[in-house]
Structures are given as C-alpha cells and as structure tokens.
C-alpha cells in the first residue's frame, strides 16, 4: 500500500493505438503499442531507452536509464559504457508489443516524505503537478504527462474501536467460561 497516487493526465498529441497507463500502485508504467510504428521511450538525458515496435520490445544497454530504472531507488550501478550520446545497442526483452517499466520521473524519490506532507498529514498534497516522459512515435515527439499526489490514509480510529470491542468480547468470554467452570464444579460436587 502507498499514500502516493501517480496518474497519467495526457498523451499529447494523442496517438491512435498507443496506450500508456500506470500499474503496480504507481510503481511502473505500461506502454502498449498497437500503432504499427516503432515507439521509443526516451531516457533521463533524452537518449533512446526502450523501443517497442512490430519486432518486439528492446532496451538500449547504452542508456543510463536502463540501469537506473532497474530498482525503485536508482541504486543499480551504471556501467562505464552506458553513454547517452553513444549509438544505441539494442537488446531484445520480449517479442510482444507491451513494455512495463519503472520510471523515476513518475514517483517520489525521496527517502522521507516531502516537507509539506510531514507538516500536515491530514490533507492531500500535490507533490509533482506535471511530470513528463518523452516518447518518439516514428519520428514524431509525444509527451506523456501526469501528476503525483500524496493522499492521507484512512483514520485508524475504526480499527482501535474494533480492537477494543474484540478485547471486551474476549474478556466476556473468559468470564463466562469461569462461571461455567464454577457451576460445573459445584454441580459435580
């Protein structure tokens, strides 16, 4: 569970057959390409990162994003030959038309909650009103835009009340067992 909500606001300009959505509670982006063209996801330095086309899904092993996106905290080391200015070196990931990938532009990267959240946990806070993931569809530039909001969790009070009621029921059941034990012993005597 997470208090962060990642949403996609737009894909502009719209492209028929291109589906982009947030999956895994905001942890990953899913891009489905039914356009008949090649779609390239651009990395953090505007380099080709992922390629989704009629021949499958490929990752550019020279894109730093390939390694930075390997885990949620960007803790994977980037090899020295990962150069965003170098010609792409494509590695086949899947023969299909869908890529599911982590992208740090679409989630909160801080270890702690943002200062606004720390100051007031009772209301929603827009953490990033307009994150962007750039794409190329064929040779046309397309931008996926979204937002990231922190949402307060539900009140814990119903759980406290339920726990107190369960404890009271348990105490009542133990008292009843004690009374039944005493009556059984008295009748047996």
Phi, psi and omega in degrees: 000149180217152175269358181264134178243119176258128179231150171264126181267322183199157167237112189229132354289156180297145181233114177302132179091356178256120180242125177232127181214160177270135178229172176054050177054040177087001183281334183220161175250140174245128178239121178248126184250106174241029184274339188086353178250169175275133175250128179245125173273129180268142182280193187290342178245026177067020178270155174299127184245303178236148176230123181238116183209189181301337181265005176122194181249129182232151171244145178272110182288355175262357178275124175304330180299329178304321183270320180297327181274003181293336175215163187298333185257009181055040183268354179285133180293140177267122181296157182297330182277001175279102185233115183297342180269348181283157175299138181300146172239102188274135177238127181294129176255322187200150179273001184271198182241017182232136175241136174241118187217152175275140178220120185291346178288343188252011178214167180284126182262350182290150177288323177256166176295154177300154182305322180298322179290316179300323181288328183210100182271003185265351182231161177288149179224128173281114183275317177221108185285348187199071174281157183222141171236115181277144179229160165241125173251107193064241176249009180268134178279132179230142181239126172268123181240141179211186176224163180230123183233140172267128182245130179294148178285172179291159179295138178281350186301319176302325179290321177298316180297317179296319179295318179295319178295320179295320178295317178296320178296320178296316178298318178298319180294321178294320177297316180298318178298321180296315178298316179296322178297315180296315179296320179296317179295321180293318180290329179288332182279000000 
